[in-house]
C-alpha cells in the first residue's frame, strides 16, 4: 500500500512537471516562436522547423 502511494505521488509530480514545461513553448508560427528560432543555430533546426519558419516567418 505504501509503494502504491509513493508511485502515485511520483506519477502526479511527473505529470505536473510535464504540463508546466509544455506551457512555456510559444505557438509555432507566432512572432515569439520566430524570434526564438532565429536565435537557435540553423544546424540544429529540424526539417519541420525549417519548413514552418519559411512559411510563417519569411512569407
C-alpha positions as a Python dict, from the first residue, in 0.01 Angstrom:
ca = {
    (1, 'X'): (0, 0, 0),
    (2, 'X'): (284, 239, 82),
    (3, 'X'): (452, 153, -250),
    (4, 'X'): (131, 238, -438),
    (5, 'X'): (105, 571, -256),
    (6, 'X'): (468, 658, -343),
    (7, 'X'): (415, 559, -706),
    (8, 'X'): (102, 778, -727),
    (9, 'X'): (291, 1074, -582),
    (10, 'X'): (579, 1035, -830),
    (11, 'X'): (335, 998, -1119),
    (12, 'X'): (144, 1311, -1016),
    (13, 'X'): (469, 1506, -979),
    (14, 'X'): (585, 1398, -1326),
    (15, 'X'): (251, 1499, -1476),
    (16, 'X'): (266, 1844, -1319),
    (17, 'X'): (623, 1891, -1445),
    (18, 'X'): (529, 1785, -1799),
    (19, 'X'): (233, 2023, -1813),
    (20, 'X'): (438, 2307, -1669),
    (21, 'X'): (720, 2266, -1919),
    (22, 'X'): (495, 2233, -2222),
    (23, 'X'): (318, 2560, -2141),
    (24, 'X'): (644, 2754, -2184),
    (25, 'X'): (682, 2697, -2558),
    (26, 'X'): (538, 2962, -2788),
    (27, 'X'): (292, 2856, -3057),
    (28, 'X'): (454, 2755, -3387),
    (29, 'X'): (437, 3043, -3632),
    (30, 'X'): (392, 3313, -3368),
    (31, 'X'): (621, 3615, -3352),
    (32, 'X'): (779, 3481, -3032),
    (33, 'X'): (842, 3143, -3196),
    (34, 'X'): (1009, 3309, -3496),
    (35, 'X'): (1235, 3515, -3268),
    (36, 'X'): (1326, 3206, -3064),
    (37, 'X'): (1414, 3011, -3378),
    (38, 'X'): (1627, 3297, -3514),
    (39, 'X'): (1843, 3269, -3201),
    (40, 'X'): (1882, 2893, -3244),
    (41, 'X'): (2172, 2762, -3456),
    (42, 'X'): (2037, 2673, -3801),
    (43, 'X'): (2227, 2344, -3790),
    (44, 'X'): (2005, 2236, -3501),
    (45, 'X'): (1674, 2309, -3676),
    (46, 'X'): (1458, 2013, -3767),
    (47, 'X'): (1312, 1983, -4116),
    (48, 'X'): (968, 2073, -3979),
    (49, 'X'): (1104, 2380, -3802),
    (50, 'X'): (1272, 2500, -4122),
    (51, 'X'): (953, 2449, -4321),
    (52, 'X'): (737, 2623, -4061),
    (53, 'X'): (989, 2908, -4031),
    (54, 'X'): (987, 2966, -4406),
    (55, 'X'): (607, 2954, -4419),
    (56, 'X'): (536, 3164, -4109),
    (57, 'X'): (829, 3399, -4062),
    (58, 'X'): (954, 3477, -4412),
    (59, 'X'): (645, 3478, -4636),
}
